[in-house]
Each structure stands twice: as C-alpha cells, then as structure tokens.
Amino acid sequence: MSADPSTADMVRAAGGVVWRRAHDGAMEVVLVHRPRYDDWSLPKGKVDPGETDEQAALREVREEASINADLGAELPTTTYLDRSGKHKRVRYWAMTAAGGDPAGDNEVDQAAWVPLDEARSRLSYERDVAVLDALADAAGGSA
C-alpha cells in the first residue's frame, strides 16, 4: 500500500458541472471531448499560480466549453493518478450558464448539452460519474 501523497506533490485542478433543465424538465449537463485523449469528460484543468480553485473552475469552463458560468454548490472532489503518473486532485462545483453556448475550445474539439442519463454513459471515467450523481442533490432535485 502506498502512502498518501502530500499536498505539495499533488497537482491541483478544478472544474465544473454546468447544468440546466431542458424543456421537458430533464436535467442536462455540458460535456467536453478532448481529441488528444479521445475522451469525454467534465470541463476541468490545472489551477494557475495565484488562482483560487473556484477561479480556476470558472476559467476552465469558460476556456474549454465557451460558457460563462455562475458558481453553485461544491460537488465531490476526485483524486487519481494522471497520465504522467502524478497524483491529481480535482475540485468540482455545480454551475449554471450565465452566457455562451457550448463550443469546443482550448484542447477541446466538442462541447455539448447532454441529458444526464446519456452523460453518465458517455463519460470516459467512472470518477466523473460519481460527480454527476452528486449533482441532482446539489441542484435541488432528481434528474
């Protein structure tokens, strides 16, 4: 069993789960596709020096999904080994769109509103599904 990494050795990242209610009342979320990894995920990225996790989450959603968002409740944090073998901690927040339409940008070739049930099966990583599962409670209702 390996020891827990120290916070100094951990890559800090942040992201958001942008959500809305569709015309039929179903919950939709924004997913992004990264061609470099050919994966579907939630918009997220590394925290820049001098930036808070909350600022990074909002910036990453804006940069990757072309959406200006409002910060909501914090969702579960994920911790995992990234592709380079470093420990990464990603803090997530529920977010609502304040402007913009999903469009790929900055390492992302697609961004789209996806019904919650479809999003669960489209996500490439199980750890992201756990974040989505917490969204319904944070958003004040079931999907």
Order of alpha helices (4+ residues) and beta strands (2+ residues): beta-beta-beta-beta-alpha-beta-beta-beta-alpha-alpha
